[in-house]
């Protein structure tokens, strides 16, 4: 019996040896290194080709949701009669909302006010910004402090800035009327008059945006080669002459850019006149004397409840901005051709 067990054990050992010699359990064949390399190469090509689209996809998704869709929907709604009380009830009227604007005196009044306030705010603002940038372009003590100070009004809330100016232009206790009274001028009711109210609104815009444009001009002045100023100084040019004959010609593209941006901002002016008008700010004063296109749109949609008409006003403003952009492109092209 012992001999039999020993023989069985030897046989088992022989089987194990045979298994080891034959590789034990069947071994899996090694992966093809060429196939793995091809897969990695394909993934790399996909990464190089499609990763940029994945990175910019969030912008296009948000733009489509919050930019393109509202734009198209507003254009579609402008061709219908839509009321705020029933926004789902849309009745096709074609171009009726647009032709009605041509017969609306309040629309033309708002368009004229937008233009006059735009001129009153844009021209002094850019001239002052250009002068301040010219002063900061030369070495001054605490230059960084003055640059930050110029940007502070831009960082101030529209509501806070406008409410402060409302107090300044108060009829009975405003500081502006107090200063006028000190020199013998009668108090002015700034909100009631046409030009006085538009001047007051424009002053708010000038205060907020002059420093911002000054920093844009200053950055453009830094790009002008110093040898031009040195050559002008050697020729005996004063700082004023250097400004006229060196700085301004070099800044023409930047000046054109700020004019266009300021004009677009003036076309969309809304917060300043709304808050300046107080409780009935959407009317732009008792006689609509400083009602802008933005306020007219707001009044039509959220006070008269005519969303279709408000959408037509919005698209009219959009077409005006396209016209401004076309004029800008034409002027810029002619400036490049002249050089």
Long-range contacts (C-beta under 8 A, 24 or more apart in sequence): 71-318, 74-311, 74-314, 74-315, 75-311, 75-315, 77-307, 77-308, 77-311, 78-308, 78-311, 78-312, 78-314, 78-315, 79-308, 80-308, 81-308, 82-306, 82-307, 82-308, 82-311, 83-305, 83-306, 83-307, 83-308, 84-301, 84-302, 84-305, 84-306, 84-307, 85-305, 87-307, 90-308, 93-308, 97-308, 97-309, 97-311, 97-312, 98-312, 98-316, 100-309, 100-312, 101-309, 101-312, 101-313, 101-316, 106-288, 106-291, 106-296, 107-296, 107-313, 109-288, 109-291, 110-284, 110-288, 110-291, 110-292, 110-293, 110-295, 110-296, 111-293, 113-198, 113-284, 113-288, 113-289, 113-290, 113-291, 113-292, 114-266, 114-267, 114-269, 114-292, 114-293, 116-198, 117-198, 117-201, 117-202, 117-205, 117-266, 117-269, 117-273, 117-290, 117-292, 118-262, 118-263, 118-266, 118-267, 118-269, 120-198, 120-199, 120-202, 121-201, 121-202, 121-203, 121-205, 121-206, 121-209, 121-262, 121-266, 122-259, 122-262, 122-263, 122-266, 124-202, 124-206, 125-205, 125-206, 125-209, 125-210, 125-213, 125-262, 126-213, 126-255, 126-258, 126-259, 126-262, 128-206, 128-210, 128-214, 129-210, 129-211, 129-212, 129-213, 129-214, 129-216, 129-217, 129-258, 130-214, 130-217, 130-248, 130-251, 130-255, 132-210, 132-211, 132-214, 133-214, 133-215, 133-216, 133-217, 133-218, 133-221, 134-217, 134-221, 134-243, 134-247, 136-214, 136-218, 137-218, 137-221, 137-222, 137-247, 138-239, 147-215, 147-218, 149-211, 150-210, 150-211, 150-212, 150-214, 150-215, 151-211, 151-212, 151-215, 152-211, 153-207, 153-208, 153-209, 153-210, 153-211, 154-208, 154-209, 154-211, 154-212, 156-208, 158-208, 158-271, 158-272, 158-275, 159-271, 159-275, 161-204, 161-207, 161-208, 162-204, 162-271, 162-272, 162-275, 162-276, 163-275, 165-200, 165-203, 165-204, 165-207, 165-276, 166-275, 166-276, 166-278, 169-200, 191-276, 191-277, 191-278, 191-285, 192-285, 192-286, 192-289, 193-289, 194-287, 194-289, 194-290, 197-276, 197-285, 197-289, 197-290, 198-289, 198-290, 200-276, 201-269, 201-272, 201-273, 201-276, 201-290, 204-272, 204-276, 205-265, 205-266, 205-269, 205-272, 209-262, 209-265, 213-258, 213-262, 216-254, 216-257, 216-258, 217-251, 217-254, 217-255, 217-258, 220-250, 220-251, 220-254, 221-247, 221-250, 221-251, 224-250, 224-251, 252-335, 253-332, 253-335, 256-328, 256-331, 256-332, 256-335, 260-324, 260-325, 260-328, 263-324, 264-321, 264-324, 267-293, 267-317, 267-320, 267-321, 267-324, 268-293, 268-294, 268-317, 269-294, 270-294, 270-295, 270-298, 274-298, 293-317
